[in-house]
């Protein structure tokens, strides 16, 4: 992502008024190794940030849409895929967040194994907090509301209430691999050579 300081710099020197027709699509952002910065959510930048990054020579244009944006002093074919010129090293240890827990568990309840939307999942402490359980990678799993209520404050050894997979601390690579299993509904055909999904793609979501 473009930082606040970079955005201020780009706003100061990049063309400010662009003419375009209709809503413009985003660009897929690749790291310097030509792999997506993120699979889930997919690393996409809005067209304004893309144009500014191109103007400042921070990225290479890999693919283009058949559309042009222009200002009084600047015209560019809208990029559909860009690659950072400098490699961004990602932390091996991802942050412990609700989203990352759900992604680790593939958005499935770890008790009934059914898949759910993120909004329908909750946290469950395998060892309940009332029994001394900690809120960390090794003790928290994704659970649907029904299973969470049924488990209540039972210990995992009581009544056969055990998660399908023991919770572990994932690394960034593992989360990326899980993210590959959830491709967006709409993909532009120019992106497909740079995405390595586990299922056949059904595109094209954007007009060229």
PyMOL commands that set and color helices and strands:
alter all, ss='L'
color gray80, all
select helices_A, chain A and resi 4-13+47-55+98-104+118-120+129-131+145-151+172-179+189-194
alter helices_A, ss='H'
color red, helices_A
select strands_A, chain A and resi 27-30+44-45+59-71+74-84+121-125+140-144
alter strands_A, ss='S'
color yellow, strands_A
deselect
rebuild
show_as cartoon
